[in-house]
């Protein structure tokens, strides 16, 4: 089984989470982790699971202006090109209900506030016909720049394991 993890990371925290998720998924799947600027225009036909993640900016997925603001604040992991918002907006419809999951990183002090890049990405992917197999998941950083809170990388890896199990169950439950 094959999984594609697409991520956007401005400070490096979301990238670390993406790789930890991939490590957990790797117990069940062959996993490819790709930064969004290098992501394919559409998931490959032989992909069994799409995982999308990015930082929460202004209660949603990043936009060109929020990415620009991050650069002004010193973000060093800014790759040229689109973020998760633009990448998802350009995806073709998933006619077969392909399984997906979404995650984000967010500042711990706004944990209880509404809005999440993961929830927004999941909503957009469901509109395109993808089947969400686990609820969107947030992983927490101490401040805008990070670092990740203690235990978040392990929690990411465990979520990746759970994701692999859910995807395997989803695959067995639906005819191909």
Secondary structure as UniProt FT lines:
FT   STRAND          2..7
FT   HELIX           13..25
FT   TURN            26..28
FT   STRAND          30..35
FT   HELIX           36..38
FT   TURN            45..46
FT   STRAND          49..57
FT   TURN            58..59
FT   STRAND          60..61
FT   HELIX           64..72
FT   TURN            73..74
FT   HELIX           84..89
FT   TURN            95..96
FT   STRAND          99..107
FT   HELIX           108..110
FT   TURN            111..112
FT   HELIX           117..127
FT   TURN            128..129
FT   STRAND          131..132
FT   STRAND          137..141
FT   TURN            144..145
FT   TURN            150..151
FT   HELIX           152..173
//
